[in-house]
Amino acid sequence: MPPFIPPALRGRRAKAIAIALPIGLAGSLIALPFTAQATASSDAVISEVFGGGGNAGASLTNDFIELGNAGDAPFDLTGWSVQYLSGSPTATSKWQVTEIKGAIPAGGNYLVEEAKGASGDTALPTPDAVGTIGMSASSGTVALVHSTTPLACLTAADCAADSSIKDLVGFGTAVVRETSPATGADNTHSVSRDAVFTDTDNNSVDFSGSTPSPRNSAGTGGDGGGDPSPTPSPTDTTPGDVRIHDIQGAKRLSPYAGKSVTNVPGVVTAVRAAGTSRGFWIQDTKPDSDPATSEGVLVFTGSSTPQVKVGDSVLVSAKVTEYYPGGKASGSQSVTELSGPTTTVLSSGNEVPEPEAIDAKTLPEAYAPNADGGSIEPLELEPSKYALDWFESREGMLVQVKDTRVVGATNKYNETWITTKPEQNPTPSGGTVLTGYNDLNSGRLLVGSLTAGQLKANVGDTLTGTTTGPLDYANFGGYNIQATTLGKVKSGGLKPDVAKPGKANELSIATYNVENLAPQNPQSKFDQLAQGIVKNLATPDVVSLEEIQDNNGATDDGTVAADQTLAKFTDAIKKAGGPAYEWRSIDPENKTDGGEPGGNIRNVFLFNPKRVSFVDRPGGDATTPVKVVDSGKKGITLSASPGRINPTSDAWKSSRKPLVGEFTFQGQQVFIIGNHFNSKGGDQPTHGVFQPPTLGSETQRLSQAKEVNTFVSSLLTKDKNAKAVVLGDMNDYQYSTPLTTLTRGGVLTDLINKLPVGERYSYVYDGNSQTLDHILVTPGIHNPGYELVHVNAEFSDQTSDHDPQVVRIK
């Protein structure tokens, strides 16, 4: 399941449901906390939250919570409070309370001052209420409560059920939030609503990172959601001494960060006038001679609509800030921007600077400098040596690509990955394959859109003509073009693969991640997945499924059974012309196997009883480990079938447990082990500030690989000719440490390595075609037929984010 976010600029100004991810997304494995949802307010709401008061780089001395009133009458606050909870509460966490009184004026604001920090030089406007809560700058939950008693809820589900909560805002990585947390908060940025206090009960949509603008009930302070001030008439029209290239500097962080600059000259090259993350880009028409210093910069106006247009020659006075999309803790790089601007328009209709063309020779082959896992922020930029440095040295500037090939299909946010290096590790369909940790395909670039134009492109299509716009950075995807001019899509003719049907004497076994399949999904998803099983996979004898959810999907009420999900799926397969599959699975204990909260995803075997028999052996449950039993002359068997591999091991904490089944096919015994290893979501992003990135999630997958390897080894110790197939979504690459550990001792062969290098992929993330799904076999299986069946990952219209694969065994 993709962790993808809202419109044009997902990573910027926080419209995300997940943290920044690495090379390979465990998109199908992201653990999304349960979401609290209240009725959208038509009157009192929390309008802004700032926890960076008095922190390093902050100008304001205090944290604050601002309330807004969308109603047409004052909102009485007698007996009310605002309360704060840590973003990652434990069983002993307590809500902190600030009592409030008075009223929020109709259409106005109400300011609650909280704890004072050690830094800052600007006091808040006169507050309407004062508290002492010291809030986190990057992650936490604030509630508007019709009571002064501390709340007791510590989960989103419990808070959603508490009728005393009028409004709730979780930001950063807060567990308690409405739908998805707001992002963009840090020492110098608050999260705030738009001018009309829009409240959809989705914090990530309703709030955006912004320059703090506290406003009290008397109307004193920042714009606080009010109408944007018009651009002032020119007064002092003399350009200041500081130019954009001075502000950007020759490193990633501005030498002017935290300082105010006056009358910075530039020409407006692009405007983002929609959404809650508005602003405009300006570029200097008199560049310096240093290739490391960018001549463009973003002027961030928050929820205020920019009062400028492309071609305006302007002078901007503002504070220089470094904004970290997703928060600094995410490991993302920062965007240098001018915040809280005062803009003077000198003239209009001016020529904008010529965009810099990016072609096959522009970007260096090396992707990023090596800081031994540390931050690259202190390093001088070397744009001729590293692609990330080249991009940073053009941050905010107009760039242009022409006739580029699509390497990542258009997603629902109108974002498309292209390559500027078409000969870089190409796949047969036109993608670019990931071949190793040190070969990250430096030609990849994400294309978003500032226009009303929409793309719909598959991998291998061509974005013809010119695509032009300022170069920006987001926590999802890294550097991207915010296109003001979009090319046209020319089809590359991509068609879904169709596997060879198995022969009568061949046992065919497939693996397919069906992306959080639940009865609540539209029937069309079941039907399309069924077509994939019947037509594209040629009705395998056994299908090992990942991400089958329980009977009520993400509803978190203790349900763990999935018989309704499986009945609906197998019915769809039968209606599509497939066999009457039976299934075997083990229901997990509630909330123990990770995945989408409430969903209780698990591994499942479907099998065609007319072709293959499942050997049922009682005793398998959620917590009992399956063992290999030596029955002497009768050979080996499983202690339980289906069973789970060492399910109480810490290796499987909050993760799916492998499902083991014993099958017979034409008198032959075959063991099948279905897997779904833990997510890559804890890894640092490859485009981020830490290079090379730390692969924090790998530790658990390594433990999981050891568990499966140990089980297969015990199987082969008792019968060296035992036929076993290990398959599923391993969430890692064929060259990764977990996969080499899984095959250790020669107990398993990873079949994807039998394919040509350019064909080794089952998933596309950040424009990289890569392998997360695998089929591995023991030495007793000779000359298996193996196919990766590309039906999803390269298509803009996809039923799952993974491609299935199948093995045929004689």
Salt bridges, closest charged atoms under 4 A:
ASP43 OD1 - LYS166 NZ 2.77
ASP167 OD2 - ARG193 NH2 2.72
ASP186 OD1 - HIS189 ND1 2.98
ASP199 OD1 - ARG193 NH1 3.51
ASP206 OD2 - ARG193 NH1 3.62
ASP284 OD2 - ARG243 NE 2.94
GLU295 OE1 - HIS245 ND1 2.75
ASP312 OD1 - LYS309 NZ 3.57
GLU337 OE1 - ARG12 NH2 3.15
GLU337 OE2 - ARG13 NH2 2.92
GLU337 OE2 - HIS189 NE2 2.87
GLU356 OE1 - ARG394 NE 3.04
GLU365 OE2 - LYS421 NZ 3.23
GLU382 OE1 - LYS385 NZ 3.63
ASP389 OD1 - ARG252 NH2 2.59
GLU415 OE1 - ARG10 NE 2.22
ASP541 OD1 - ARG611 NE 2.87
GLU547 OE2 - HIS676 NE2 3.85
ASP556 OD2 - LYS591 NZ 3.24
GLU582 OE1 - ARG584 NH1 3.83
ASP587 OD1 - ARG602 NH1 2.96
ASP593 OD2 - ARG644 NH2 2.70
ASP593 OD1 - LYS657 NZ 2.68
ASP616 OD1 - ARG584 NE 2.73
GLU662 OE1 - ARG617 NE 3.05
ASP683 OD2 - LYS680 NZ 3.27
ASP729 OD2 - HIS676 NE2 3.46
ASP729 OD2 - HIS802 NE2 3.56
ASP732 OD1 - LYS680 NZ 3.60
ASP732 OD2 - ARG701 NE 2.80
ASP750 OD2 - HIS774 ND1 2.83
ASP773 OD2 - HIS802 ND1 2.91
GLU787 OE2 - ARG808 NH1 2.81
ASP801 OD1 - HIS802 NE2 3.89
ASP803 OD2 - HIS790 ND1 2.90
